[in-house]
Amino acid sequence: MRRRQLRGLSRDLRALRQGIRSGRVRKAAIIRRRLGRVQERWVGAGKYLRRAEYGSAGLQWTWDKRLLRRMRRIDGADLLRPNLDGLDPELLWRQSIQLTEVEEALRVLKSELAIRPIWQRLDRRVEAHRRVAFLGYCLWVCLKQRLRGTARSLTPARAIASLSKIALVEVGFDLRQGGRICLPRIAEPETEPAAILPRLGWELPQQPPPKISPRTVPERQ
């Protein structure tokens, strides 16, 4: 777990440094803000950083190697001791992992999918709410598995938040002969959503056809 945190923090720090050197990120305030977000994302590895700062020499950071060596020396192992006898150890381990998956499912339902609070009183509405929540979780798991094979660093929440920035806008014009034409247009996705779509094998739909409203007849006074 520690190695995963350290690899993630190191990867994001190098990506931020590359963005600074290439000129994609220039303002010092934005750089420091992104540096803070990186440290928040990998808070478990932050204590192994001696310093991480942006200045005239660019983005610099150093690791606390003494602490890293000490933590490696005290590494241990988790012991799973069940009260079930006669079962295969591998089966016991899989059953234990299922408990963590159930806990994660409850967290997703309550936070990311936001199915609470439930203010239903009729049985049929409670049942409908439960089915919608279950279907939402199924879609969440499908998206998670899809991202695991193509973009392991992305979580479903981040992917959905990024793709939600793709908007459908409508531009309307009044016609000289009367009436009005409306042009629905799918906005051009930004850099991150544009990178996520091909990884998932998705494409934006074709631009919708224009909608023409009939000529309005003025009301008689």
ZIHUHU-V501774 format. One record per residue. N is the residue number from 1. SS is DSSP state (hx for helix, st for strand, lp for the rest). BURIAL is I if it has 9 or more other ideal C-beta (glycine too) atoms within 8 Angstrom, else O. Layout:
BEGIN
n=N ss=SS burial=BURIAL
n=N ss=SS burial=BURIAL
END
This chain:
BEGIN
n=1 ss=lp burial=O
n=2 ss=hx burial=O
n=3 ss=hx burial=O
n=4 ss=hx burial=O
n=5 ss=hx burial=I
n=6 ss=hx burial=I
n=7 ss=hx burial=O
n=8 ss=hx burial=I
n=9 ss=hx burial=I
n=10 ss=hx burial=O
n=11 ss=hx burial=I
n=12 ss=hx burial=I
n=13 ss=hx burial=I
n=14 ss=hx burial=O
n=15 ss=hx burial=O
n=16 ss=hx burial=I
n=17 ss=hx burial=I
n=18 ss=hx burial=O
n=19 ss=hx burial=I
n=20 ss=hx burial=I
n=21 ss=hx burial=O
n=22 ss=hx burial=O
n=23 ss=lp burial=O
n=24 ss=lp burial=O
n=25 ss=lp burial=I
n=26 ss=lp burial=O
n=27 ss=lp burial=O
n=28 ss=hx burial=O
n=29 ss=hx burial=O
n=30 ss=hx burial=I
n=31 ss=hx burial=I
n=32 ss=hx burial=I
n=33 ss=hx burial=O
n=34 ss=hx burial=I
n=35 ss=hx burial=I
n=36 ss=hx burial=O
n=37 ss=hx burial=O
n=38 ss=hx burial=I
n=39 ss=hx burial=I
n=40 ss=hx burial=O
n=41 ss=hx burial=I
n=42 ss=lp burial=I
n=43 ss=hx burial=O
n=44 ss=hx burial=O
n=45 ss=hx burial=I
n=46 ss=hx burial=I
n=47 ss=lp burial=O
n=48 ss=lp burial=I
n=49 ss=st burial=I
n=50 ss=st burial=O
n=51 ss=st burial=O
n=52 ss=st burial=I
n=53 ss=st burial=O
n=54 ss=st burial=I
n=55 ss=st burial=O
n=56 ss=lp burial=O
n=57 ss=lp burial=O
n=58 ss=st burial=I
n=59 ss=st burial=I
n=60 ss=st burial=I
n=61 ss=st burial=I
n=62 ss=st burial=O
n=63 ss=st burial=O
n=64 ss=lp burial=I
n=65 ss=hx burial=O
n=66 ss=hx burial=O
n=67 ss=hx burial=I
n=68 ss=hx burial=I
n=69 ss=hx burial=O
n=70 ss=hx burial=O
n=71 ss=hx burial=I
n=72 ss=hx burial=O
n=73 ss=hx burial=O
n=74 ss=lp burial=O
n=75 ss=lp burial=O
n=76 ss=lp burial=O
n=77 ss=lp burial=O
n=78 ss=lp burial=O
n=79 ss=lp burial=O
n=80 ss=lp burial=O
n=81 ss=lp burial=O
n=82 ss=lp burial=O
n=83 ss=lp burial=O
n=84 ss=lp burial=O
n=85 ss=lp burial=O
n=86 ss=lp burial=O
n=87 ss=lp burial=O
n=88 ss=lp burial=O
n=89 ss=hx burial=O
n=90 ss=hx burial=O
n=91 ss=hx burial=O
n=92 ss=hx burial=I
n=93 ss=hx burial=I
n=94 ss=hx burial=O
n=95 ss=hx burial=O
n=96 ss=hx burial=I
n=97 ss=hx burial=O
n=98 ss=hx burial=O
n=99 ss=hx burial=O
n=100 ss=hx burial=O
n=101 ss=hx burial=O
n=102 ss=hx burial=O
n=103 ss=hx burial=O
n=104 ss=hx burial=O
n=105 ss=hx burial=I
n=106 ss=hx burial=O
n=107 ss=hx burial=I
n=108 ss=hx burial=I
n=109 ss=hx burial=I
n=110 ss=hx burial=I
n=111 ss=lp burial=O
n=112 ss=lp burial=I
n=113 ss=lp burial=I
n=114 ss=lp burial=O
n=115 ss=lp burial=I
n=116 ss=lp burial=O
n=117 ss=lp burial=O
n=118 ss=lp burial=O
n=119 ss=lp burial=O
n=120 ss=lp burial=O
n=121 ss=lp burial=O
n=122 ss=lp burial=O
n=123 ss=hx burial=O
n=124 ss=hx burial=O
n=125 ss=hx burial=I
n=126 ss=hx burial=I
n=127 ss=hx burial=O
n=128 ss=hx burial=O
n=129 ss=hx burial=I
n=130 ss=hx burial=O
n=131 ss=hx burial=O
n=132 ss=hx burial=I
n=133 ss=hx burial=I
n=134 ss=hx burial=O
n=135 ss=hx burial=O
n=136 ss=hx burial=I
n=137 ss=hx burial=I
n=138 ss=hx burial=O
n=139 ss=hx burial=O
n=140 ss=hx burial=I
n=141 ss=hx burial=O
n=142 ss=hx burial=O
n=143 ss=hx burial=I
n=144 ss=hx burial=I
n=145 ss=hx burial=O
n=146 ss=hx burial=I
n=147 ss=hx burial=I
n=148 ss=hx burial=O
n=149 ss=hx burial=O
n=150 ss=hx burial=O
n=151 ss=lp burial=O
n=152 ss=lp burial=O
n=153 ss=lp burial=O
n=154 ss=lp burial=I
n=155 ss=lp burial=O
n=156 ss=hx burial=I
n=157 ss=hx burial=O
n=158 ss=hx burial=O
n=159 ss=hx burial=I
n=160 ss=hx burial=I
n=161 ss=hx burial=O
n=162 ss=hx burial=I
n=163 ss=hx burial=I
n=164 ss=lp burial=O
n=165 ss=lp burial=I
n=166 ss=lp burial=I
n=167 ss=lp burial=O
n=168 ss=st burial=O
n=169 ss=st burial=O
n=170 ss=st burial=O
n=171 ss=st burial=O
n=172 ss=st burial=O
n=173 ss=st burial=O
n=174 ss=st burial=O
n=175 ss=lp burial=I
n=176 ss=lp burial=O
n=177 ss=lp burial=O
n=178 ss=lp burial=O
n=179 ss=lp burial=I
n=180 ss=st burial=I
n=181 ss=st burial=I
n=182 ss=st burial=I
n=183 ss=st burial=I
n=184 ss=st burial=I
n=185 ss=st burial=I
n=186 ss=st burial=I
n=187 ss=lp burial=O
n=188 ss=lp burial=O
n=189 ss=lp burial=I
n=190 ss=lp burial=O
n=191 ss=hx burial=O
n=192 ss=hx burial=O
n=193 ss=hx burial=I
n=194 ss=hx burial=O
n=195 ss=hx burial=O
n=196 ss=hx burial=I
n=197 ss=hx burial=I
n=198 ss=hx burial=O
n=199 ss=hx burial=I
n=200 ss=hx burial=I
n=201 ss=lp burial=O
n=202 ss=lp burial=O
n=203 ss=lp burial=O
n=204 ss=lp burial=O
n=205 ss=lp burial=O
n=206 ss=lp burial=O
n=207 ss=lp burial=O
n=208 ss=lp burial=I
n=209 ss=lp burial=O
n=210 ss=lp burial=O
n=211 ss=st burial=O
n=212 ss=st burial=I
n=213 ss=st burial=O
n=214 ss=lp burial=O
n=215 ss=lp burial=O
n=216 ss=lp burial=O
n=217 ss=lp burial=O
n=218 ss=lp burial=O
n=219 ss=lp burial=O
n=220 ss=lp burial=O
n=221 ss=lp burial=O
END
